[in-house]
Amino acid sequence: MHMTVEQIADEALALPSEARALLADRLVESLDPAEDGYIRQLWMREARRRIDEVRSGNVKTIPADEAFAQARQAIAR
C-alpha cells in the first residue's frame, strides 16, 4: 500500500518531538546537494539584505528576550 504525502505527514506529526526532529534531519540530509547550494545562496542573499536594512536604519532591532517573548505570545494564540 502506498501512502500519500499528506498521510505520511499526518503520521510524522503524530510522532514525539524528538522523533520528528530526527526525521526532519534525515529528510534534509536526503535533499539534492545542488539544491542545498542554491538554498544556501538564497539565505546568504537574505542575510545580506537584512544586515543592510539594519545598518541603513530602515529596520530597528530589539533585544532577544523581547523577540522571544513576542514569539511565545504569537505561538500561544
N, CA, C and O atoms as a GROMACS GRO file, in nm:
protein
  308
    1MET      N    1   0.084  -0.118   0.000
    1MET     CA    2   0.000   0.000   0.000
    1MET      C    3   0.088   0.124   0.000
    1MET      O    4   0.180   0.136   0.081
    2HIS      N    5   0.060   0.216  -0.090
    2HIS     CA    6   0.135   0.341  -0.097
    2HIS      C    7   0.059   0.449  -0.023
    2HIS      O    8  -0.063   0.463  -0.038
    3MET      N    9   0.132   0.525   0.057
    3MET     CA   10   0.072   0.634   0.132
    3MET      C   11   0.093   0.764   0.055
    3MET      O   12   0.192   0.780  -0.015
    4THR      N   13  -0.003   0.856   0.069
    4THR     CA   14   0.013   0.987   0.008
    4THR      C   15   0.105   1.071   0.096
    4THR      O   16   0.130   1.037   0.212
    5VAL      N   17   0.155   1.178   0.041
    5VAL     CA   18   0.241   1.269   0.118
    5VAL      C   19   0.164   1.320   0.239
    5VAL      O   20   0.220   1.332   0.348
    6GLU      N   21   0.036   1.350   0.220
    6GLU     CA   22  -0.046   1.401   0.331
    6GLU      C   23  -0.058   1.297   0.442
    6GLU      O   24  -0.051   1.331   0.560
    7GLN      N   25  -0.075   1.170   0.405
    7GLN     CA   26  -0.083   1.063   0.504
    7GLN      C   27   0.049   1.047   0.579
    7GLN      O   28   0.052   1.029   0.700
    8ILE      N   29   0.158   1.055   0.505
    8ILE     CA   30   0.290   1.045   0.568
    8ILE      C   31   0.311   1.161   0.664
    8ILE      O   32   0.360   1.142   0.775
    9ALA      N   33   0.273   1.281   0.622
    9ALA     CA   34   0.287   1.398   0.708
    9ALA      C   35   0.203   1.382   0.834
    9ALA      O   36   0.250   1.414   0.944
   10ASP      N   37   0.081   1.335   0.821
   10ASP     CA   38  -0.004   1.314   0.939
   10ASP      C   39   0.059   1.215   1.036
   10ASP      O   40   0.059   1.237   1.157
   11GLU      N   41   0.113   1.106   0.981
   11GLU     CA   42   0.179   1.006   1.066
   11GLU      C   43   0.302   1.066   1.134
   11GLU      O   44   0.325   1.044   1.252
   12ALA      N   45   0.380   1.142   1.057
   12ALA     CA   46   0.502   1.202   1.113
   12ALA      C   47   0.469   1.301   1.222
   12ALA      O   48   0.537   1.306   1.324
   13LEU      N   49   0.364   1.380   1.203
   13LEU     CA   50   0.326   1.480   1.303
   13LEU      C   51   0.273   1.416   1.432
   13LEU      O   52   0.269   1.482   1.536
   14ALA      N   53   0.234   1.291   1.424
   14ALA     CA   54   0.187   1.220   1.543
   14ALA      C   55   0.303   1.167   1.628
   14ALA      O   56   0.282   1.122   1.741
   15LEU      N   57   0.424   1.170   1.574
   15LEU     CA   58   0.542   1.122   1.647
   15LEU      C   59   0.579   1.218   1.759
   15LEU      O   60   0.544   1.336   1.754
   16PRO      N   61   0.650   1.168   1.860
   16PRO     CA   62   0.703   1.258   1.965
   16PRO      C   63   0.800   1.358   1.901
   16PRO      O   64   0.857   1.331   1.795
   17SER      N   65   0.819   1.472   1.966
   17SER     CA   66   0.900   1.579   1.907
   17SER      C   67   1.043   1.534   1.875
   17SER      O   68   1.097   1.575   1.772
   18GLU      N   69   1.104   1.454   1.958
   18GLU     CA   70   1.241   1.409   1.931
   18GLU      C   71   1.246   1.325   1.803
   18GLU      O   72   1.338   1.339   1.723
   19ALA      N   73   1.148   1.238   1.785
   19ALA     CA   74   1.143   1.155   1.664
   19ALA      C   75   1.118   1.242   1.541
   19ALA      O   76   1.175   1.217   1.435
   20ARG      N   77   1.032   1.344   1.554
   20ARG     CA   78   1.008   1.435   1.441
   20ARG      C   79   1.135   1.509   1.404
   20ARG      O   80   1.163   1.528   1.285
   21ALA      N   81   1.213   1.551   1.504
   21ALA     CA   82   1.338   1.621   1.476
   21ALA      C   83   1.436   1.530   1.402
   21ALA      O   84   1.501   1.573   1.307
   22LEU      N   85   1.446   1.405   1.445
   22LEU     CA   86   1.534   1.310   1.377
   22LEU      C   87   1.488   1.286   1.234
   22LEU      O   88   1.570   1.279   1.142
   23LEU      N   89   1.358   1.273   1.215
   23LEU     CA   90   1.303   1.254   1.081
   23LEU      C   91   1.332   1.375   0.993
   23LEU      O   92   1.369   1.361   0.877
   24ALA      N   93   1.314   1.493   1.048
   24ALA     CA   94   1.340   1.616   0.973
   24ALA      C   95   1.487   1.621   0.930
   24ALA      O   96   1.518   1.657   0.816
   25ASP      N   97   1.577   1.587   1.020
   25ASP     CA   98   1.719   1.585   0.987
   25ASP      C   99   1.747   1.488   0.872
   25ASP      O  100   1.820   1.520   0.778
   26ARG      N  101   1.688   1.369   0.879
   26ARG     CA  102   1.711   1.269   0.774
   26ARG      C  103   1.656   1.317   0.641
   26ARG      O  104   1.718   1.296   0.537
   27LEU      N  105   1.541   1.382   0.643
   27LEU     CA  106   1.483   1.432   0.519
   27LEU      C  107   1.569   1.543   0.459
   27LEU      O  108   1.591   1.545   0.338
   28VAL      N  109   1.616   1.635   0.542
   28VAL     CA  110   1.701   1.744   0.493
   28VAL      C  111   1.830   1.687   0.435
   28VAL      O  112   1.875   1.731   0.330
   29GLU      N  113   1.888   1.589   0.503
   29GLU     CA  114   2.011   1.528   0.454
   29GLU      C  115   1.991   1.458   0.319
   29GLU      O  116   2.086   1.443   0.242
   30SER      N  117   1.870   1.416   0.290
   30SER     CA  118   1.843   1.344   0.166
   30SER      C  119   1.825   1.436   0.046
   30SER      O  120   1.816   1.389  -0.068
   31LEU      N  121   1.820   1.567   0.068
   31LEU     CA  122   1.799   1.661  -0.041
   31LEU      C  123   1.920   1.666  -0.133
   31LEU      O  124   2.032   1.637  -0.091
   32ASP      N  125   1.896   1.703  -0.255
   32ASP     CA  126   1.999   1.715  -0.357
   32ASP      C  127   2.102   1.820  -0.314
   32ASP      O  128   2.065   1.934  -0.286
   33PRO      N  129   2.231   1.783  -0.309
   33PRO     CA  130   2.334   1.879  -0.270
   33PRO      C  131   2.337   2.004  -0.358
   33PRO      O  132   2.371   2.112  -0.311
   34ALA      N  133   2.302   1.990  -0.486
   34ALA     CA  134   2.299   2.108  -0.574
   34ALA      C  135   2.192   2.205  -0.527
   34ALA      O  136   2.213   2.326  -0.531
   35GLU      N  137   2.078   2.152  -0.484
   35GLU     CA  138   1.973   2.237  -0.430
   35GLU      C  139   2.020   2.304  -0.302
   35GLU      O  140   1.988   2.420  -0.276
   36ASP      N  141   2.095   2.230  -0.221
   36ASP     CA  142   2.145   2.284  -0.096
   36ASP      C  143   2.231   2.407  -0.120
   36ASP      O  144   2.220   2.507  -0.049
   37GLY      N  145   2.316   2.401  -0.222
   37GLY     CA  146   2.400   2.516  -0.255
   37GLY      C  147   2.316   2.634  -0.300
   37GLY      O  148   2.345   2.748  -0.263
   38TYR      N  149   2.214   2.607  -0.378
   38TYR     CA  150   2.125   2.713  -0.424
   38TYR      C  151   2.051   2.775  -0.306
   38TYR      O  152   2.041   2.897  -0.296
   39ILE      N  153   2.001   2.692  -0.218
   39ILE     CA  154   1.929   2.740  -0.099
   39ILE      C  155   2.023   2.821  -0.011
   39ILE      O  156   1.984   2.925   0.042
   40ARG      N  157   2.145   2.773   0.004
   40ARG     CA  158   2.244   2.847   0.084
   40ARG      C  159   2.268   2.985   0.024
   40ARG      O  160   2.278   3.084   0.097
   41GLN      N  161   2.278   2.993  -0.109
   41GLN     CA  162   2.296   3.123  -0.175
   41GLN      C  163   2.178   3.216  -0.147
   41GLN      O  164   2.197   3.334  -0.121
   42LEU      N  165   2.057   3.161  -0.153
   42LEU     CA  166   1.939   3.243  -0.124
   42LEU      C  167   1.941   3.295   0.019
   42LEU      O  168   1.906   3.411   0.043
   43TRP      N  169   1.981   3.211   0.114
   43TRP     CA  170   1.987   3.255   0.254
   43TRP      C  171   2.096   3.359   0.274
   43TRP      O  172   2.078   3.453   0.352
   44MET      N  173   2.209   3.345   0.205
   44MET     CA  174   2.315   3.445   0.216
   44MET      C  175   2.267   3.579   0.162
   44MET      O  176   2.294   3.684   0.221
   45ARG      N  177   2.197   3.576   0.050
   45ARG     CA  178   2.141   3.699  -0.007
   45ARG      C  179   2.043   3.763   0.092
   45ARG      O  180   2.044   3.885   0.110
   46GLU      N  181   1.959   3.680   0.154
   46GLU     CA  182   1.862   3.731   0.251
   46GLU      C  183   1.933   3.789   0.374
   46GLU      O  184   1.894   3.894   0.425
   47ALA      N  185   2.037   3.721   0.421
   47ALA     CA  186   2.113   3.770   0.537
   47ALA      C  187   2.177   3.906   0.506
   47ALA      O  188   2.173   3.997   0.588
   48ARG      N  189   2.234   3.917   0.388
   48ARG     CA  190   2.296   4.046   0.348
   48ARG      C  191   2.191   4.156   0.341
   48ARG      O  192   2.216   4.269   0.384
   49ARG      N  193   2.075   4.123   0.286
   49ARG     CA  194   1.967   4.222   0.275
   49ARG      C  195   1.925   4.270   0.414
   49ARG      O  196   1.904   4.389   0.436
   50ARG      N  197   1.912   4.176   0.507
   50ARG     CA  198   1.871   4.212   0.643
   50ARG      C  199   1.978   4.296   0.713
   50ARG      O  200   1.946   4.392   0.783
   51ILE      N  201   2.104   4.260   0.695
   51ILE     CA  202   2.214   4.339   0.753
   51ILE      C  203   2.211   4.481   0.698
   51ILE      O  204   2.225   4.577   0.773
   52ASP      N  205   2.193   4.493   0.568
   52ASP     CA  206   2.186   4.626   0.506
   52ASP      C  207   2.070   4.707   0.561
   52ASP      O  208   2.084   4.827   0.583
   53GLU      N  209   1.956   4.644   0.583
   53GLU     CA  210   1.840   4.714   0.638
   53GLU      C  211   1.869   4.767   0.778
   53GLU      O  212   1.830   4.880   0.811
   54VAL      N  213   1.936   4.687   0.859
   54VAL     CA  214   1.969   4.730   0.996
   54VAL      C  215   2.071   4.843   0.991
   54VAL      O  216   2.054   4.945   1.058
   55ARG      N  217   2.175   4.826   0.912
   55ARG     CA  218   2.280   4.928   0.904
   55ARG      C  219   2.229   5.060   0.849
   55ARG      O  220   2.277   5.167   0.889
   56SER      N  221   2.133   5.055   0.757
   56SER     CA  222   2.080   5.178   0.699
   56SER      C  223   1.978   5.246   0.790
   56SER      O  224   1.940   5.361   0.766
   57GLY      N  225   1.936   5.176   0.895
   57GLY     CA  226   1.838   5.233   0.986
   57GLY      C  227   1.693   5.208   0.943
   57GLY      O  228   1.601   5.256   1.009
   58ASN      N  229   1.673   5.135   0.834
   58ASN     CA  230   1.537   5.106   0.789
   58ASN      C  231   1.466   5.007   0.880
   58ASN      O  232   1.343   5.002   0.884
   59VAL      N  233   1.543   4.928   0.954
   59VAL     CA  234   1.488   4.829   1.046
   59VAL      C  235   1.550   4.852   1.183
   59VAL      O  236   1.671   4.869   1.196
   60LYS      N  237   1.465   4.852   1.286
   60LYS     CA  238   1.511   4.870   1.422
   60LYS      C  239   1.520   4.732   1.488
   60LYS      O  240   1.426   4.653   1.481
   61THR      N  241   1.632   4.703   1.551
   61THR     CA  242   1.648   4.576   1.620
   61THR      C  243   1.584   4.584   1.758
   61THR      O  244   1.562   4.693   1.812
   62ILE      N  245   1.554   4.467   1.814
   62ILE     CA  246   1.502   4.460   1.950
   62ILE      C  247   1.584   4.356   2.026
   62ILE      O  248   1.642   4.266   1.965
   63PRO      N  249   1.588   4.368   2.159
   63PRO     CA  250   1.663   4.269   2.238
   63PRO      C  251   1.605   4.129   2.220
   63PRO      O  252   1.485   4.113   2.197
   64ALA      N  253   1.690   4.028   2.231
   64ALA     CA  254   1.649   3.890   2.210
   64ALA      C  255   1.537   3.849   2.305
   64ALA      O  256   1.443   3.781   2.263
   65ASP      N  257   1.544   3.889   2.432
   65ASP     CA  258   1.439   3.848   2.526
   65ASP      C  259   1.303   3.903   2.484
   65ASP      O  260   1.201   3.837   2.504
   66GLU      N  261   1.301   4.022   2.427
   66GLU     CA  262   1.176   4.080   2.378
   66GLU      C  263   1.126   4.003   2.254
   66GLU      O  264   1.007   3.977   2.241
   67ALA      N  265   1.218   3.969   2.166
   67ALA     CA  266   1.181   3.893   2.046
   67ALA      C  267   1.125   3.757   2.084
   67ALA      O  268   1.024   3.713   2.028
   68PHE      N  269   1.189   3.688   2.179
   68PHE     CA  270   1.140   3.558   2.223
   68PHE      C  271   1.004   3.570   2.290
   68PHE      O  272   0.918   3.484   2.272
   69ALA      N  273   0.984   3.676   2.368
   69ALA     CA  274   0.854   3.697   2.433
   69ALA      C  275   0.746   3.716   2.328
   69ALA      O  276   0.636   3.662   2.340
   70GLN      N  277   0.776   3.793   2.224
   70GLN     CA  278   0.679   3.815   2.116
   70GLN      C  279   0.648   3.682   2.044
   70GLN      O  280   0.533   3.655   2.010
   71ALA      N  281   0.751   3.602   2.022
   71ALA     CA  282   0.732   3.472   1.955
   71ALA      C  283   0.646   3.382   2.040
   71ALA      O  284   0.556   3.315   1.989
   72ARG      N  285   0.672   3.378   2.171
   72ARG     CA  286   0.592   3.294   2.261
   72ARG      C  287   0.446   3.338   2.260
   72ARG      O  288   0.356   3.254   2.259
   73GLN      N  289   0.422   3.470   2.259
   73GLN     CA  290   0.284   3.521   2.255
   73GLN      C  291   0.216   3.482   2.125
   73GLN      O  292   0.099   3.444   2.124
   74ALA      N  293   0.288   3.491   2.015
   74ALA     CA  294   0.228   3.456   1.885
   74ALA      C  295   0.194   3.308   1.880
   74ALA      O  296   0.090   3.270   1.824
   75ILE      N  297   0.277   3.224   1.936
   75ILE     CA  298   0.253   3.079   1.935
   75ILE      C  299   0.135   3.044   2.026
   75ILE      O  300   0.058   2.953   1.995
   76ALA      N  301   0.121   3.116   2.136
   76ALA     CA  302   0.015   3.086   2.233
   76ALA      C  303  -0.123   3.120   2.180
   76ALA      O  304  -0.223   3.071   2.234
   77ARG      N  305  -0.133   3.203   2.079
   77ARG     CA  306  -0.266   3.244   2.027
   77ARG      C  307  -0.341   3.134   1.964
   77ARG      O  308  -0.452   3.154   1.916
   0.00000   0.00000   0.00000
